Amino acid sequence: MTTNEQLKARADKVFVGTYARFPAAMVKGEGCRLWDADGREYLDFLSGIAVCALGHCHPAVTAAVCRQAAELVHVSNLYYTEPQTRVAELLVANSFADKVFLANSGAEANEAAIKLARIQAEAGRYQIISLTGSFHGRTLATVAATGQPRFHKGFEPLPEGFLHAPFGDLAAIEKLIGSQTCAILCEPLQGEGGVRPLDAAYLQGIRDLCTKHGLLLIFDEVQTGIGRTGTLFAYQQLGIQPDIMTVAKALGNGLPIGAMLTTDAIAAAFTPGTHASTFGGNPVAAAAAVASLEIIVAEGFLPGVRQRGEYFQAQLQQLVARFPDLVEGVRGLGMILGLVLTEKGTALGSDIVKKMFERGFLCNFAGNIALRFVPPLIVSEEEIDRFIGALADLLAEY
């Protein structure tokens, strides 16, 4: 059998070096657990970065994928298919939206949102305001929209038309609004920015600015959507409705699919030929999304996520009390939680993640400020206790 080291050596010879990988080759997953090529087991509180919401290899998703792969794998979007239609129906039935565009990723969904915001605007209005600390993707346009200079470095000149307002400052946003502005783009909670929620009053202020100035409000729910925050979409618990919303990550529980959602009136600006995707709404990925959504929207699932999220947050709060020199707070929504580190803890953040990995527990360090936890939404209290115990033991060593 291939070992971790053997597969690592083969991979490092042929891949462009865009990832700082851990020295493990994952070969199997089930629920909240992963196994590597050496047979080592891990408790996964990263979920492919908020992707495997139903855990690894959920039986219903696996069955849907296998069934669809035996019937129809791909056909052009010049034709209709049942799986992608059903995905769109489920998204519309459970959100503010009337219309859906299907893509393959969060960045592609955000590209579609950016293009739609521009094409529906009056001539000369093309600028989009986003927030510092935001993350919207790796394409040139979504990198330009991202409010973190470290993602811009080396790719200049970036596409024009993207402005960044300081996080939490409504007055600064309004100062940036001008005759060329068409939209404001933000995440209800900044995941890559350090698990940083935008409070409801701030988001309402942004909504009011959009209404006042005739702008579209775009919510990037790529990481927060599909149940991650305890409601299907974060906007639903915040009480603020966007004009356009993007989702991806957990939508296919591991298969590549993203979506842009909007209203009939705004969607009308996209006509045949204005936007497209060869693989968007691929039947196999769409079948996985249908199976995932049907489970997540079923009665009782999301209340369970909220309950276990509250339990997890309470256990993290105990770490704040136990290790005040390393940890200063907990923030997040539902099952996307961040353990905010002190200055001393921040210097150790990457080392904490590395040592947790070595002990068989997966998480990451986000925004150079918080340990980020995004376990499968099906995680049990017993699994939470195991993870918290391991993290507490490690923190006690510093």
Buried (B, 14 or more C-beta within 10 A) or exposed (E): EEEBEEBBEEEEEEEEEEEEEBEBBBBEBEBBBBBBBBEEEBBBBBBBBBBBBBBBBBEBBBEBBEEBEEEBEEEEBEEEBBBBBBBBEBBBEBBBBEBBBBBBBBBBBBBBBBBBBBBBBEEEBBBBBBBBBBBBBBBEBBBBBBBBEEBBEEEEEBBEBBBBBEBBBBEBBBEEBEEBBBBBBBBBBBBBBBBBBBEEEBBBBBBEBBEEBEBBBBBBBBBBBBBBBBBBBBBBBBEBBBBBBBBBBBBBBBBBBBBBBBBEEBBEBBEEEEBBBEBBBBBBBBBBBBBBBBBBBEEEBBEEBBEBBEBBBEBBBEBBEEBEEBBBEBBBBBBBBBBBBBEEBBEBBEEBBEBBBEEBBBBBBBBEBBBBBBBBBBBBEEBBEBBBEBBBEBBEEE
